[in-house]
Amino acid sequence: MKYMLMMNTPSGGPYQIASWPEHDIKAHIGFMRDFAKKLKESGELIGAEGLSGPDQAKLVRGDKDGKPITDGVFPETKEFLAGYWMIDVENAERAYAIAAEASMAPGIGGKPLHLGIEVRQIISVPAKEFV
């Protein structure tokens, strides 16, 4: 079963990690790298990426002629999507366990952030009624 785990983090402007002490940023990034390596070695990781902050986000729609119309930036949002993992695991419980581990990424002073990780199953095949 494939799942997408989406890491949400508090907003309020540019990505707040940028204001952390350098050693805390390095510890956080080190945790994320080690976490991805562990999932890759177990064969559960499909892919993972961090995303830029909401101060760089744009909402895009196609205009009547198909050209892009952009809106944004959205720094006033309460939370934003900071990154994601795509995993392939045996069941939902394993996906939840991985999400809980990701939630414990270290913040300032090494304290766990307890980040919200949204877990959603990836639907690979459309339901029969849509085929």
C-alpha positions in Angstrom: 0.0 0.0 0.0 1.4 3.4 -1.0 1.0 6.5 1.2 1.9 10.1 1.1 3.1 11.6 4.4 2.8 15.4 4.3 4.7 17.4 7.0 3.0 20.6 8.0 4.7 23.2 10.0 3.5 26.5 11.6 3.7 29.5 9.3 3.7 33.2 10.0 6.0 34.2 7.2 9.2 32.7 5.8 10.2 29.2 6.9 10.9 29.6 10.6 13.8 27.1 10.6 15.9 29.9 8.9 15.9 31.7 12.3 17.2 28.7 14.3 20.8 28.5 15.5 23.0 26.8 12.9 23.7 23.7 15.0 19.9 23.1 15.4 19.4 23.4 11.7 22.1 20.9 11.1 20.6 18.5 13.6 17.2 18.8 12.0 18.5 18.2 8.5 20.7 15.4 9.8 17.6 13.7 11.3 15.7 14.1 8.0 18.6 12.6 6.0 19.0 9.7 8.4 15.2 9.1 8.5 15.1 8.9 4.6 18.1 6.6 4.5 16.5 4.3 7.0 13.3 4.1 5.0 15.2 3.6 1.8 17.2 0.7 3.3 14.0 -0.9 4.5 12.6 -0.7 1.0 9.7 1.5 2.1 10.8 4.9 0.7 9.5 5.8 -2.8 10.6 9.4 -2.6 11.0 12.4 -0.2 11.4 16.1 -0.7 11.5 19.3 1.3 9.6 22.3 -0.1 10.2 26.1 -0.1 8.3 28.2 2.4 4.9 29.9 1.8 6.6 33.2 1.1 7.6 31.6 -2.3 4.3 29.9 -3.0 2.0 30.7 -5.9 -1.5 29.4 -6.6 -1.9 28.9 -10.4 -5.0 28.5 -12.5 -5.5 28.4 -16.2 -7.2 31.5 -17.7 -9.9 31.2 -20.4 -7.1 31.0 -23.0 -5.1 28.5 -21.0 -2.4 30.9 -19.9 -1.4 30.8 -16.2 -2.9 33.2 -13.7 -1.0 33.3 -10.5 -2.1 34.4 -7.0 -0.1 34.4 -3.8 2.1 34.7 -1.8 0.2 33.3 1.2 2.3 34.0 4.4 -0.9 34.5 6.4 -1.7 30.8 6.4 -1.7 29.0 9.8 0.4 26.1 8.6 2.1 25.1 5.3 3.3 22.0 3.6 7.1 21.8 4.4 7.9 18.5 2.8 6.6 15.0 2.0 7.5 11.3 1.8 6.0 8.7 -0.5 6.2 5.3 1.1 5.1 1.7 0.2 4.3 -0.3 3.3 2.3 -3.3 4.3 -0.6 -1.5 6.0 -1.9 1.8 7.4 -0.6 1.1 10.8 3.0 1.0 9.5 2.4 4.3 7.6 1.1 5.9 10.9 4.2 4.6 12.8 6.5 6.2 10.2 4.5 9.4 10.4 4.9 9.5 14.2 8.6 9.0 13.9 8.9 11.9 11.4 6.8 14.0 13.7 9.6 13.8 16.3 12.1 15.7 14.2 14.3 17.8 16.4 13.8 21.6 16.7 15.6 24.2 18.8 17.7 22.6 21.5 17.0 19.2 20.1 13.4 19.1 21.5 11.0 17.1 19.3 8.8 19.3 17.1 5.8 17.0 17.2 4.9 18.2 13.7 1.6 17.4 12.1 2.1 14.7 9.5 -0.9 14.1 7.3 -1.2 10.5 6.0 -3.1 9.8 2.9 -3.2 6.6 0.8 -2.2 7.0 -2.8 -4.9 5.7 -5.1 -3.0 3.9 -7.9 -6.0 2.5 -9.7 -9.4 4.3 -10.2 -12.4 2.7 -8.6 -14.3 0.3 -10.9 -17.2 2.7 -11.3 -14.9 5.3 -13.0 -13.3 3.0 -15.5 
